[in-house]
Amino acid sequence: MSQILVFNLGSTSLKYKLFSLNKGKLVLIKKNEFENLGENKKISHDKAIKMALQEIGDLTDIIAIGHRVVHGGNEFVEPAIITFNTLKRLEKYNYLAPLHNPYNLAGIKATLTYFPTVPNIAVFDTAFFKHLPLKTKIYPIPFEFYKNFGIEKFGFHGISHQYTAQKAAKYLKKPLNKLKLITCHLGSGCSITAINKGKPIDTSMGFTPLEGITMMTRSGDIDPGIIIDIQRKMAESKDYKDITEIINKTNQILNFESGIKGICGIDNYLQLLKEKDKNPRAKLAFEIFIYRIQKYISAYWGILNKADAIVFTGKIGEGKPITRRKIRQGLNFLKKAKFLTIKTDEELAIAQECLSILKK
């Protein structure tokens, strides 16, 4: 029986799902998740991939391997079959999504090596947002940066936002192209999207996954002047050899040392919930997190001129109800709004895209 394997690699985790094709439908037959991966951990990403393949066992029926890739730039706007040559083109976007892309591509490299004759198909988080309106896409900086260097809002978590919107439409028993939705993907990375008639019209993440609401280790929206000032202070300190070191350190601060972790030192959301009632800085971090979400939901509600539903997904979004309750408590004007909690399934969405590619 034909099978499709899907890998979803992050900076510290690997998820896989194995689907079989039964009368044209995808049926989940095996899955697992490996956590706490990385260079300083007991298990590397490559070792986790080997463990996953050993766990799956017989691989002779696999007809495609799907991969989540976070950033495809403006070059990859549709699911694509990836070769070693394509990988070189993809690698240039690694610096734009440093928590994800290098690990996404590591998974592709491994499976290309182990399965050179099986199509490896990349599905991009940015693809859902390829037709954002220009008034959303273009940043108010000199236009040449968009025209000559491709600096624009890309958006992320697109696989999750699209899947969740489709599920919401089924729940509401209405066609997706008749709905207005606000989808909230809340996890270690967070993003919120305004969807009108099935199409995203705005989303909180931007050129990189740094923009938007406060996240576990990413800053979200901040005054750009802060970055200029941080780099000026670094240059004045004489602790850095050159501009490259300053850029790398700035990247490290904004992606890995900011957000909730930067405020209170906690980078695990469940731990934050435990600490917030006894640790003032943990409480402050929680309040900032909730407030930034409320601000985006309020803005998108206004842009859409109300929505048919506000949808929560992702590990935090689906998790303990205290988060959703706190968000709703601060949005009194939305008392009559419909709030939904839907479990996302990025791997199934990727498998469906793989199936479409194979049919073509």
LINURVEN-V772681 format. One record per residue. N is the residue number from 1. NEAR is the number of other ideal C-beta (glycine too) atoms within 10 Angstrom. Layout:
# LINURVEN-V772681
n,near
N,NEAR
N,NEAR
This chain:
# LINURVEN-V772681
n,near
1,8
2,13
3,22
4,26
5,27
6,28
7,25
8,22
9,28
10,20
11,19
12,15
13,17
14,23
15,18
16,23
17,23
18,23
19,26
20,15
21,17
22,11
23,5
24,7
25,9
26,19
27,12
28,14
29,13
30,15
31,14
32,14
33,12
34,19
35,12
36,11
37,22
38,15
39,6
40,6
41,13
42,8
43,15
44,13
45,23
46,14
47,14
48,25
49,23
50,14
51,14
52,22
53,17
54,9
55,12
56,17
57,9
58,7
59,15
60,6
61,13
62,17
63,14
64,22
65,27
66,29
67,23
68,23
69,29
70,29
71,24
72,25
73,18
74,14
75,12
76,21
77,16
78,12
79,21
80,20
81,13
82,23
83,14
84,12
85,7
86,16
87,15
88,9
89,15
90,22
91,12
92,12
93,22
94,16
95,14
96,17
97,26
98,20
99,20
100,21
101,24
102,16
103,22
104,25
105,20
106,17
107,25
108,23
109,16
110,21
111,21
112,17
113,11
114,13
115,16
116,10
117,4
118,15
119,17
120,26
121,25
122,27
123,27
124,29
125,29
126,26
127,22
128,25
129,28
130,17
131,11
132,19
133,11
134,8
135,8
136,17
137,19
138,16
139,14
140,5
141,10
142,10
143,10
144,9
145,14
146,16
147,11
148,9
149,8
150,12
151,17
152,20
153,19
154,31
155,28
156,30
157,32
158,27
159,27
160,25
161,27
162,23
163,23
164,30
165,24
166,14
167,19
168,23
169,20
170,10
171,13
172,17
173,6
174,13
175,10
176,18
177,10
178,11
179,18
180,19
181,27
182,28
183,32
184,29
185,28
186,25
187,20
188,21
189,26
190,28
191,28
192,27
193,29
194,24
195,28
196,17
197,12
198,16
199,15
200,23
201,19
202,23
203,28
204,27
205,30
206,21
207,18
208,21
209,29
210,24
211,21
212,24
213,26
214,22
215,27
216,22
217,19
218,26
219,19
220,22
221,15
222,13
223,8
224,9
225,8
226,11
227,14
228,10
229,11
230,15
231,16
232,11
233,11
234,18
235,13
236,8
237,9
238,7
239,11
240,15
241,8
242,8
243,11
244,9
245,12
246,19
247,14
248,12
249,16
250,14
251,14
252,12
253,16
254,22
255,20
256,17
257,15
258,20
259,27
260,26
261,18
262,18
263,18
264,21
265,13
266,21
267,17
268,13
269,20
270,12
271,13
272,22
273,17
274,13
275,19
276,19
277,9
278,8
279,16
280,10
281,14
282,21
283,15
284,14
285,24
286,24
287,14
288,17
289,26
290,19
291,14
292,20
293,27
294,18
295,15
296,23
297,23
298,15
299,15
300,25
301,19
302,10
303,15
304,17
305,8
306,12
307,22
308,19
309,20
310,23
311,28
312,25
313,27
314,21
315,14
316,24
317,24
318,17
319,17
320,11
321,11
322,12
323,21
324,20
325,10
326,16
327,22
328,17
329,10
330,15
331,16
332,7
333,9
334,19
335,7
336,6
337,16
338,14
339,15
340,17
341,14
342,21
343,12
344,25
345,18
346,24
347,26
348,17
349,22
350,27
351,25
352,18
353,22
354,27
355,21
356,11
357,16
358,15
359,7
360,5
